[in-house]
């Protein structure tokens, strides 16, 4: 659950992450902003509903898609940060 005390910078970051395609399967946005560690708002990654909450593919489920594509939360975070570099230029 998100804090009610989000800064404008936090909100802007979430909007950017949510506008991105899924960091695992590449499904077009809007995506969910999955927190790698709760409360650390800049450690979130874009995930489609299935790769986020799906019982078979989701990170909160069996992570089947994650395993097939050899993805981890940190590898997806790395890709997300790299994409931010492309967006800002």
C-alpha positions as CSV (number, residue, x, y, z in Angstrom):
1,X,0.0,0.0,0.0
2,X,1.3,3.4,-0.9
3,X,1.9,6.1,1.6
4,X,-0.5,9.0,1.6
5,X,2.5,11.3,2.0
6,X,3.8,10.9,-1.5
7,X,5.8,13.8,-2.8
8,X,5.2,15.3,-6.3
9,X,8.5,13.7,-7.3
10,X,7.2,10.3,-6.1
11,X,4.0,10.7,-8.0
12,X,5.8,11.8,-11.2
13,X,8.1,8.7,-10.9
14,X,5.1,6.4,-10.5
15,X,3.4,7.9,-13.6
16,X,6.6,7.3,-15.7
17,X,6.9,3.7,-14.4
18,X,3.2,3.0,-15.0
19,X,3.4,4.4,-18.6
20,X,6.1,1.9,-19.5
21,X,5.6,-1.6,-21.0
22,X,5.9,-4.6,-18.7
23,X,9.5,-5.2,-17.8
24,X,9.2,-8.9,-18.0
25,X,7.0,-9.8,-21.0
26,X,6.9,-6.4,-22.8
27,X,3.1,-6.0,-22.8
28,X,2.2,-2.5,-23.6
29,X,1.4,-0.1,-20.7
30,X,-0.2,1.0,-18.6
31,X,1.6,-1.2,-16.1
32,X,1.4,-1.7,-12.4
33,X,4.3,-0.1,-10.4
34,X,5.6,-3.1,-8.4
35,X,7.7,-2.1,-5.4
36,X,10.8,-4.2,-4.9
37,X,10.9,-3.1,-1.3
38,X,7.8,-1.5,0.3
39,X,8.2,2.1,1.2
40,X,11.1,2.7,-1.2
41,X,9.2,4.4,-3.9
42,X,12.0,4.7,-6.4
43,X,12.6,0.9,-6.3
44,X,9.6,0.0,-8.4
45,X,9.3,-1.7,-11.8
46,X,6.6,-1.8,-14.5
47,X,4.7,-5.0,-14.6
48,X,1.5,-6.0,-16.5
49,X,-1.3,-7.5,-14.4
50,X,-0.3,-11.1,-15.3
51,X,3.5,-10.7,-14.6
52,X,2.6,-8.9,-11.3
53,X,-0.5,-10.6,-9.9
54,X,-1.1,-13.7,-12.1
55,X,-1.0,-17.0,-10.2
56,X,1.0,-18.7,-12.9
57,X,3.3,-15.9,-14.3
58,X,3.1,-13.3,-11.5
59,X,5.9,-12.3,-9.2
60,X,3.4,-13.0,-6.3
61,X,2.6,-16.4,-7.9
62,X,4.7,-19.1,-9.5
63,X,6.8,-16.6,-11.6
64,X,6.7,-18.9,-14.6
65,X,7.3,-16.1,-17.2
66,X,10.1,-14.7,-15.0
67,X,11.9,-18.1,-14.9
68,X,11.5,-18.7,-18.7
69,X,12.9,-15.2,-19.5
70,X,15.5,-15.4,-16.7
71,X,14.3,-12.2,-15.2
72,X,14.7,-11.0,-11.6
73,X,13.4,-7.9,-9.9
74,X,16.9,-6.4,-10.1
75,X,17.4,-7.1,-13.8
76,X,14.0,-5.5,-14.5
77,X,15.0,-2.5,-12.3
78,X,18.2,-2.2,-14.3
79,X,16.2,-2.2,-17.6
80,X,13.8,0.4,-16.1
81,X,16.6,2.7,-15.1
82,X,18.2,2.3,-18.5
83,X,14.9,3.2,-20.2
84,X,14.6,6.4,-18.0
85,X,17.9,7.5,-19.4
86,X,16.5,7.2,-22.9
87,X,13.3,9.1,-21.9
88,X,15.1,12.0,-20.4
89,X,17.3,12.7,-23.5
